[in-house]
Amino acid sequence: MILIKIFQQGILYLPHRNIFKNVIKIVSLGIQYAAKQLIKEFIKLYL
């Protein structure tokens, strides 16, 4: 229920698209960083 309320509030704040875009950028950068770290660990283990 809490997540639904947060999501509904997020929809209300959508007019502030810059914030939304920044969140997406941060998330995508985090995913890229995590992927790079996983690849480095994988290489260390198998080479």
C-alpha positions as CSV (number, residue, x, y, z in Angstrom):
1,M,0.0,0.0,0.0
2,I,2.8,2.4,0.9
3,L,4.5,1.8,-2.5
4,I,1.3,2.5,-4.3
5,K,0.9,5.9,-2.4
6,I,4.5,6.8,-3.3
7,F,3.9,5.9,-6.9
8,Q,0.7,8.0,-7.0
9,Q,2.6,11.0,-5.5
10,G,5.4,10.4,-8.1
11,I,2.7,10.7,-10.9
12,L,1.6,14.0,-9.3
13,Y,5.1,15.3,-9.5
14,L,5.6,14.3,-13.2
15,P,5.3,17.9,-14.3
16,H,8.8,18.3,-12.8
17,R,10.3,16.2,-15.5
18,N,13.8,17.3,-14.8
19,I,13.7,15.5,-11.4
20,F,12.3,12.4,-13.1
21,K,15.1,12.5,-15.8
22,N,17.7,12.9,-13.1
23,V,16.4,9.9,-11.2
24,I,16.5,7.8,-14.4
25,K,20.1,9.0,-15.1
26,I,21.2,8.1,-11.6
27,V,19.6,4.7,-11.8
28,S,21.1,4.0,-15.2
29,L,24.5,5.1,-14.1
30,G,24.2,2.9,-11.0
31,I,23.3,-0.1,-13.2
32,Q,26.3,0.6,-15.5
33,Y,28.6,0.9,-12.6
34,A,27.3,-2.4,-11.1
35,A,27.7,-4.1,-14.4
36,K,31.3,-2.9,-14.8
37,Q,32.1,-4.2,-11.3
38,L,30.6,-7.6,-12.0
39,I,32.5,-7.9,-15.2
40,K,35.8,-7.0,-13.4
41,E,35.1,-9.7,-10.8
42,F,34.2,-12.2,-13.4
43,I,37.4,-11.6,-15.3
44,K,39.5,-11.9,-12.1
45,L,37.8,-15.3,-11.3
46,Y,38.1,-16.8,-14.7
47,L,41.4,-15.4,-16.2
